Amino acid sequence: MNLIVICLDTFRADCLGALGRNPEVRTPNLDRLAAEGVVFENAFGEGQPTIEYRRALITGMRTFPWSCDYDTRGLWPNGHGWHKVSPAHDTLAEVLLEQGYVTGFFSDTYHMFKPTQNFTRGFCSYEFVRGQETDNYRTGPLSAIDVKKFIPPDLGPEEANGTLVQYLLNMQDRRGESDWTSAQVFEKAGRFLEDNRDNGPLFLWIDSFDPHEPWDPPRRFADMYDPDWSEAWEPIYGYFDRDERTAKRSRALYLGECTFVDELLGGLLGKVDKLGLREDTLIVVTSDHGTELGDHGVFGKGRHNCRYRHNNEILLLMRLPGGRAAGTRLPALVQNHDIMPTVLEMLGASRGEMDGCSLVPLIEGRVEKVRDLAVTGWGERASVRSLTHSYSVDFTSEELDEHLFDTDSDPGERRNIAAEEPGICRRHRGELESMLRQELPATLRDRIYRTTAPCRIWLESGEKRRQLGPKA
């Protein structure tokens, strides 16, 4: 059996049209995949964001509680749990390579390719598509980019964020839709399928940085959701909630990027069918976390960490060969470190001990659940979630800042009932303390080297910022 794993960065689970939670979004290819496979309706990351999630994805081992103090100097961002794949853990690619699989990895998620990270272990071939966000890829005269097209008209070019500047420098040569980095990732992944259709079994990992910020899809996709935007600038990065009109456009840019990625995915699924691989290929689609679209007065991620479902819920669906379990919806709690043991069991591949649980008994209807709780860590905040309540806490702070939501009566998680339900908070806090092996506030054994993107450091000079402007 072949295996294709597709990770879409920052893709909110409720932006899967098939779930019916967001009737506005258009994801026809993901919807078709969901109809032909298994959808996990309560899937959550165990450690987030980017690096933490992927490390658990490809090792089956928990990343939270944060415990490693590997050298991460030179990485950015550089938060809790943001470090390489442990040399003590086998990766999915390494395991399958030993089982005779030809392995390929294609991605524009640049964090995985920074020094020390080790995410390419076990791959016969891999390709890093350069240019996303603050990937330190291109320089060039600052006059070559026009930042005014992406900041509010009342601001001068010198106000532009360093992340936006680096991204625009990286995108200088982009002309058509095929030049978007996510489009290149899917195109190169399709070529891997063509090259290795007769070399199987094969394992292909596709990791698309979109729909991560900057929310910058080809314009036709944003206009699907907001056809009346006529401003001379686009809020692709920052300024998302400057005013109501900008907030609407920002949401359209994000949803447009989701639909753009869905279209790219559709092209890959078409190639799978054309090459005759459909009947013996397991396809897994997931995302590392969500983001906020004004849900609690915020756009983007980070400020609320894993306090709310739309931040730490993940997209997770699987299409099994031969149409097995097609149309199945599973409400049980699952997490991303369950993916590796699940696919290895499906592939009949030998495996060692892992923290994650195989979901095969759940899919086959032999059990109703594999865990009672989903525990997530994001930075200095942690979440303990059951099917009825969501509890979160700042586990390093004396104040704790506890939040508790009754997810049955308050699915939007808007009314904090922590003060009204001290018993539930105490129980969930105790469950977290058992995992951390210490009472809160806790101190974890990990180390952070504070750093930032080189472009941001370089732009600190006001004189350099004044060089920003339209092409001559």
N, C-alpha and C positions, 0 to 999 in steps of 0.2 A: 504494500500500500504506500502510495506517495503521501507527502505531507506538505501543505502550504500554510504558513502562519503569517497573517497580515496584521500589523499593529498600526493604528491611526492615532497620532498624538493629539490629545485634547479633544477627542470626539465624544461629546456628551451622549450618554446612553439613550436619553430621551429624544435624541435627534435621529434615532432609528425609526423611520416612519411606521414600520410594522408594529411597533409597540403601542401606537395610538395615543401617546401622551402629548405629542406635538403635531397636530394636524396640518400645520403650516409647512413643515419641512418636507423636502422631496428627495427620497433616497430609493429609487426604484430597483436598483441592482442589489443593494443590501436587503431590501424587502423581499426580493425573489430568493436570495440566499437564505433568509430567515424562514420563508415558507417551505423551502426544501430541506431544512435542517432543524437544529435545536437552538432555541433562544433561552438564555438564562436571565430571568427577570430581576434577580437580586444578586448581581455580581459586583464585588467591591475590591479595590486594590488593598493589598496588605501593607505595602510601603510605597509612598509616593513622594515626589512626582517621578520624573523621567527615568533616571538611572536606577533608582530603587526598584521601580516597577519592573523594568526589563530584566534586572538581575534575578529577581524571583521568578519571572516568566520563563527564563531559559535554564534555571537550575532546580526549580521546585523547592527551593529553600527560602525560609522567611528572611527578610532583610531588617524588619523591625522586631524587637528593640535594637536600636543602633548600638553597635558594639566595636566596630573596627576602627583602627587609627592609621590606616594606610596613608602613604604620602599622596596627597591630592593637590599639591601646590601647582598652580598654573591652570587649574580647572575653573570654570565659571558657568553657572553659579556653583557654589561650593557649600552645600548645606549638609544637614545631618543625613548620613547614609549614602552620600553622593561619592561613591568610590568604585573601584574596579571589581570585576568578578573574582571571587576568592580562588586562589590556586587550589584550595581544598575541595572545591565543588566542581563536578563534571557539568559541562554545558550540554544542552539538548543536541547541538551539532556534533559534539565530540562523541556522545553516546551513539548517535545514528551513523556517524562515520565508521565506527567500529562494527556496526551491523551491516555494512556494505552500501550505505546510502551515498550518493553524490550530493554534496551540500552547497548551497549558494545563498548569499546574503546581499541585499541591495537596499540602500537607505540614504536619505538626506538628513537623518537625525544626527547632527554633527557631534553631539555630546559623546556618543558612543565611540567616536574615533579619536578623541583627544588622548594625549599621552597617558599611559598607565592603565587604560580602561579594560582591555582584554576581551571585548565583545566579539572579536573576529575568530576566537579560538574554535577550531573544528571545522572551518569552512574551506572547501576545496577552491572556491572562488568567492570574492566579495568585491563590492564596488561602493565607494563613498561618493555621492553626488554632492558637490560643494555649493555653498552659498546661502544656506538658511540663516536667518536672524543674525547673531553676532559671530558666525563662523568667520574667522580671520583669514579670509580668502583673497579679497581684492582690495587694493588701495587705489591710487589714481588722483588726479586733481579734483579737489572738492567742487570746483565749478562744473564738473561733469554731471553732477546730479542736481535735481531741482526739488529741494525739500519742501518748498512752498506748496507743492501739489499734495502734501500729506500732513500739513499742520494748519490750524485755523488761520484765516486770513488776517486776523489782528495781531498775529505773532510774527516776529522777524525770523529769518533763517537760523540765526544764532541760537534760537530757543530749541532747535531740533534735538531730540533724544539721540544719544550715541548709538543705540541699537538700531534706530531707523536709518541713521547715516551709513552704518556698516552694511545693512541690508540693501540699501539703494546702490551702494558701490558694488556689491556682489551681483546685482541684477542689471548692471549697465548694458549688457549685450542681449538682454532678453527681447525677443521680437514677437513670436507667436506662442500659442498655448503649449506647443510641444517643448518650449524652452523652460517652462515652469519646472522647478526641481522635482516636485512630486510626479509630474508627467514623465520625466526622465527615469525616475525610480521604477515606475510601473513598466515603462518601455524596456528597460534593461532586464527586469525580471522576466518579462515575456520572452526575451531573447534566450535567457537561461533555460526556459522550458523548451524552446525550439531546439537548442543545442543538446539537451540532455534527455529528450523524450525516449531515446532508446538506451540510455545509460542507467535507467532506473534500477531500484527505487530511488526517488529523489526527495530531498528536503529543501524547500525554498522559504526563506524568511524575508518578507518585505516589510520595511519599517518606514512609513511616510510621516514626515514632520507635520504636514498639513493634516487637520486644520488648526494647528498651533499658530499663535501670533507670529509675525504680522498677518492679519486677516486680509489677504491680498489675492483673491481669486481673479481669473479673467473677468472683466467687468460684466459680461452677460449673465454670469451666475449671481452676482449681487443684485443685478437689476430684476432678476426673477422675483425677488422678495421686496424690492423697493424701486419700482420703475420711475418714480417721480423725482429722484435725486438729481439736482441740476447744479449743485455747488461745484466750484472749481477745484476743490480738494477732496481727498478721501481719507477718513479716519482709520487707516489700516493698522496703526500702532499708537496707542495712547489717545487721550482726548475722547474716549468712547462715550462718556456720559456728560459731556460739556453742556449739552442742552437736549431737550426731548427729540429734536430732529436729528441731531448727531447720534443719539442713542439708537434711534430706529435704523439709521444707516449702518451703524456698527454691528447691530444684530444681523442685518441683511448681509453684510460682508462675511460674518462668521457662518451663517447658514449657507451662503453661496459657496464658501469653501468646502463645507460638508458635501454639498451636491456635486461640486467639481471632483472631489475625491471619489465620490460614489460613481461618477461617470468613468473615471480612470479604472476603478475596480471592475466595472462592467466590461471594459475592454480586456482585462486580464481573464475574467471568467469566460469570455468568448474565446480566447486563445486556448484555455484549458479544454473547452468543448471541441474546438477545431482540431486540436492535436490528439483527440481521442483519449484524454486523460481523466475525464469526468468520473467514470465508473470505478476507478481504483485510486482516487485521491481524496484524502481528508482535508477539508479547508476549515481553518480557524480564523475568525476575525475578532480582534479585541482593540481596546484603547487603554491608555494608561491612567486617565482621569478625565474629568470634565472641566467646565469653566463656568463662570457666572456671566449672565447676560442681563444684568440689572435685576435679577431675582430678589436680592436683598440689598438693593441700592448700590451694587458694585458690578463692574465689568472686569473680566479677567480672573485670574486665580491668585491664591497666595494669602490675601488678607484674612480670609475666613478658613484657610486650610481645609481640614476635613470636617468642619462643623456641619456642613450641609450635604445632602445626598448628591446634588448635581455636581459637586466637586469631586467626591471620592468614589462615586459609582462608575463602573466601567462597562463598556460595550463588550458582550461576549456571546458569540454564536458559532455553531459548528455545523458544517454540512458533511454528513457521513456518506461514504461510498454506497452505491446501490439504493439510494433513497431511504436508508434506514432511519427510523425515528423522525421522518419528515413532518413538519408542522408541530413539533413538540414544544410546549412552553413549560419551563420549570421554575417554580417560585422559590425553591430552596436557596439558602445563602451559600454562595460559592466565592472563591477568591482566586487571584491570578496565579498563586503558587500551586493551584490545583491543575493548571493546564498541562504542565510537563508530565506528571504521573498519568494523567488521563490519556494523552496522545500516545505515550509509550505503551500503555496497556492495549490501546486500540491497534497499534502497529505490531503488537506481539514482540516488542523489544524488551530485552532484559534491563532491569534497573536496580539501583541500590536504594537505600533508605532516603526518603525525602520528607520534608515537613508538610507538603501539600497532600491532598487526598485525591485519589482517582474518582472521577465523576461517572465512570462507566456504570456502576450499580444504580446511580441516580437516573441516568439516561435510559437504562433498561427497565426501570420501574421496580427494581428489587428493594430499594430503600426510598424513604421520603425525604431524607436529609443526610448530609455528611457532617454538619456542624450546627451548633445552636447559636453561635455568635460569629460575627465578622469583626476582627480587630484590625484597625488601620492606624499607621503612624505617618504623619506628615510634618516634618520639621520638629517643633516642640509641642505639637498637639497630637492627641490620639483620640480615636473614636472606637466605641464598643457598640455594635449594632445587633439587635435581634430583629425578628420579623414584626415586632410591635413597637419598639422604642429605639431611638438613636441617642446615645450619650456621647458627649465629647468633653475633653478637658485639656487645659494646658498643664501637662504633667511635670513641668520643671518649675512652675510658679507657686509661691505660697498662697496666692489668691485662687488658684486652680481655674477660675473662669469656667465653671461647669455649665453645660447646656444639655437639656434633655427635651426631646420631642416625642409626643405620642404620634407615631407615623400612621396609625389607623385613622384617627380623627383629624390629624393635621398633616396630610401628606406633603404640603408645601413647606413644612418645618418653619413656621413663623412664630409660634408661641412657645417660649422657653418655660417649661414647667419644673425646672430643677428645684426651685424653692418649695413647690407644692408636693414634690415626690422625693423627699430625702432618702427614703428606703430604697427606691430603684437606683438612685444615684450612688448610694453606698454600696449596693450589690455590684453594679458595673465598675465602680472604682476599685472594689476589691478584686474583681476579675482581672482588671488591668494591672493592679499591683502584684498579683500572682504571676503574671507574665513577666513583669519587670523585676520580680524578686526583691522588691523594696517598696516601702510606703511612699506615697506622694507627699511632697514634691520629690521627684526622683532625679538622680544624676547618672547619666549613661556614659559608658566608656567609649567615646568616639572623639575624634579630633577634626577641627575645621580650620583650613587655611583660608582666611578671608582674601578674596581677590575679585577682579572684575574683568570685563572684556578689554583687550588692548585698545580697541578703537575708542572706548569711553575715556580711558586714561589719556590717550593722545589728544582728544578733543577738549580736555579741560582748559586748554589755553584759549582765552577769548579771541586772540588774534586768529587762530586757526578757524574758529567758528565763523568769523566774519568772512571767510573765503567761501562759505556755503552760499550757493545761489544757482540760478538757471544757467544753462549753457550759453556761452557767448554767441 
